[in-house]
Amino acid sequence: MDPQKKCPICGKPAVDKFKPFCSKRCADVDLNRWLTGSYVIPARDDEPPIENDDE
């Protein structure tokens, strides 16, 4: 048995229409967090810069 997944925002059971969230509200809260920079993907300082060949 696979336990029902929970909404990562509020912890309620996820709904198929809004998976992995329980509602449009929680999906919008998550989107807002990405757009305002609350969530970030860490970068490593030792990665070489990306070169743009179009210039």
PyMOL CGO cylinders between C-alpha atoms (Angstrom):
from pymol import cmd
from pymol.cgo import CYLINDER

trace = [
    CYLINDER, 0.00, 0.00, 0.00, 1.22, 3.47, -0.90, 0.3, 1, 1, 1, 1, 1, 1,
    CYLINDER, 1.22, 3.47, -0.90, 0.11, 6.07, 1.64, 0.3, 1, 1, 1, 1, 1, 1,
    CYLINDER, 0.11, 6.07, 1.64, -1.65, 9.04, 0.11, 0.3, 1, 1, 1, 1, 1, 1,
    CYLINDER, -1.65, 9.04, 0.11, 0.72, 11.90, -0.61, 0.3, 1, 1, 1, 1, 1, 1,
    CYLINDER, 0.72, 11.90, -0.61, 0.30, 15.07, 1.38, 0.3, 1, 1, 1, 1, 1, 1,
    CYLINDER, 0.30, 15.07, 1.38, 0.33, 18.65, 0.16, 0.3, 1, 1, 1, 1, 1, 1,
    CYLINDER, 0.33, 18.65, 0.16, 3.83, 20.11, 0.68, 0.3, 1, 1, 1, 1, 1, 1,
    CYLINDER, 3.83, 20.11, 0.68, 2.32, 23.46, 1.72, 0.3, 1, 1, 1, 1, 1, 1,
    CYLINDER, 2.32, 23.46, 1.72, -0.36, 22.56, 4.28, 0.3, 1, 1, 1, 1, 1, 1,
    CYLINDER, -0.36, 22.56, 4.28, -0.12, 18.79, 4.79, 0.3, 1, 1, 1, 1, 1, 1,
    CYLINDER, -0.12, 18.79, 4.79, -3.65, 17.94, 3.67, 0.3, 1, 1, 1, 1, 1, 1,
    CYLINDER, -3.65, 17.94, 3.67, -4.15, 15.01, 1.25, 0.3, 1, 1, 1, 1, 1, 1,
    CYLINDER, -4.15, 15.01, 1.25, -3.23, 15.89, -2.35, 0.3, 1, 1, 1, 1, 1, 1,
    CYLINDER, -3.23, 15.89, -2.35, -6.01, 16.15, -4.96, 0.3, 1, 1, 1, 1, 1, 1,
    CYLINDER, -6.01, 16.15, -4.96, -5.48, 14.71, -8.47, 0.3, 1, 1, 1, 1, 1, 1,
    CYLINDER, -5.48, 14.71, -8.47, -6.46, 17.99, -10.15, 0.3, 1, 1, 1, 1, 1, 1,
    CYLINDER, -6.46, 17.99, -10.15, -3.77, 19.95, -8.27, 0.3, 1, 1, 1, 1, 1, 1,
    CYLINDER, -3.77, 19.95, -8.27, -1.12, 17.29, -7.51, 0.3, 1, 1, 1, 1, 1, 1,
    CYLINDER, -1.12, 17.29, -7.51, 1.11, 17.47, -5.61, 0.3, 1, 1, 1, 1, 1, 1,
    CYLINDER, 1.11, 17.47, -5.61, -1.04, 20.10, -3.88, 0.3, 1, 1, 1, 1, 1, 1,
    CYLINDER, -1.04, 20.10, -3.88, -4.47, 19.92, -2.25, 0.3, 1, 1, 1, 1, 1, 1,
    CYLINDER, -4.47, 19.92, -2.25, -5.93, 23.04, -3.87, 0.3, 1, 1, 1, 1, 1, 1,
    CYLINDER, -5.93, 23.04, -3.87, -5.29, 25.88, -6.29, 0.3, 1, 1, 1, 1, 1, 1,
    CYLINDER, -5.29, 25.88, -6.29, -4.53, 28.09, -3.31, 0.3, 1, 1, 1, 1, 1, 1,
    CYLINDER, -4.53, 28.09, -3.31, -1.64, 25.90, -2.17, 0.3, 1, 1, 1, 1, 1, 1,
    CYLINDER, -1.64, 25.90, -2.17, -0.37, 25.64, -5.77, 0.3, 1, 1, 1, 1, 1, 1,
    CYLINDER, -0.37, 25.64, -5.77, -0.44, 29.45, -5.99, 0.3, 1, 1, 1, 1, 1, 1,
    CYLINDER, -0.44, 29.45, -5.99, 1.37, 29.80, -2.65, 0.3, 1, 1, 1, 1, 1, 1,
    CYLINDER, 1.37, 29.80, -2.65, 4.13, 27.53, -3.99, 0.3, 1, 1, 1, 1, 1, 1,
    CYLINDER, 4.13, 27.53, -3.99, 4.36, 29.48, -7.27, 0.3, 1, 1, 1, 1, 1, 1,
    CYLINDER, 4.36, 29.48, -7.27, 4.59, 32.75, -5.36, 0.3, 1, 1, 1, 1, 1, 1,
    CYLINDER, 4.59, 32.75, -5.36, 7.44, 31.36, -3.27, 0.3, 1, 1, 1, 1, 1, 1,
    CYLINDER, 7.44, 31.36, -3.27, 9.37, 30.49, -6.45, 0.3, 1, 1, 1, 1, 1, 1,
    CYLINDER, 9.37, 30.49, -6.45, 8.67, 33.86, -8.07, 0.3, 1, 1, 1, 1, 1, 1,
    CYLINDER, 8.67, 33.86, -8.07, 9.70, 35.89, -5.01, 0.3, 1, 1, 1, 1, 1, 1,
    CYLINDER, 9.70, 35.89, -5.01, 12.92, 33.95, -4.47, 0.3, 1, 1, 1, 1, 1, 1,
    CYLINDER, 12.92, 33.95, -4.47, 11.91, 32.12, -1.30, 0.3, 1, 1, 1, 1, 1, 1,
    CYLINDER, 11.91, 32.12, -1.30, 13.00, 28.92, -3.00, 0.3, 1, 1, 1, 1, 1, 1,
    CYLINDER, 13.00, 28.92, -3.00, 16.40, 28.81, -4.64, 0.3, 1, 1, 1, 1, 1, 1,
    CYLINDER, 16.40, 28.81, -4.64, 18.45, 26.16, -6.32, 0.3, 1, 1, 1, 1, 1, 1,
    CYLINDER, 18.45, 26.16, -6.32, 21.93, 26.38, -4.86, 0.3, 1, 1, 1, 1, 1, 1,
    CYLINDER, 21.93, 26.38, -4.86, 24.82, 26.94, -7.25, 0.3, 1, 1, 1, 1, 1, 1,
    CYLINDER, 24.82, 26.94, -7.25, 28.35, 25.77, -6.70, 0.3, 1, 1, 1, 1, 1, 1,
    CYLINDER, 28.35, 25.77, -6.70, 31.17, 28.30, -6.81, 0.3, 1, 1, 1, 1, 1, 1,
    CYLINDER, 31.17, 28.30, -6.81, 33.47, 25.85, -8.57, 0.3, 1, 1, 1, 1, 1, 1,
    CYLINDER, 33.47, 25.85, -8.57, 31.21, 25.50, -11.65, 0.3, 1, 1, 1, 1, 1, 1,
    CYLINDER, 31.21, 25.50, -11.65, 32.66, 27.11, -14.79, 0.3, 1, 1, 1, 1, 1, 1,
    CYLINDER, 32.66, 27.11, -14.79, 30.64, 30.00, -16.25, 0.3, 1, 1, 1, 1, 1, 1,
    CYLINDER, 30.64, 30.00, -16.25, 28.26, 29.18, -19.09, 0.3, 1, 1, 1, 1, 1, 1,
    CYLINDER, 28.26, 29.18, -19.09, 29.65, 30.40, -22.40, 0.3, 1, 1, 1, 1, 1, 1,
    CYLINDER, 29.65, 30.40, -22.40, 27.31, 31.87, -24.97, 0.3, 1, 1, 1, 1, 1, 1,
    CYLINDER, 27.31, 31.87, -24.97, 28.45, 31.02, -28.52, 0.3, 1, 1, 1, 1, 1, 1,
    CYLINDER, 28.45, 31.02, -28.52, 25.91, 33.38, -30.13, 0.3, 1, 1, 1, 1, 1, 1,
    CYLINDER, 25.91, 33.38, -30.13, 28.02, 36.48, -29.52, 0.3, 1, 1, 1, 1, 1, 1,
]
cmd.load_cgo(trace, "trace")
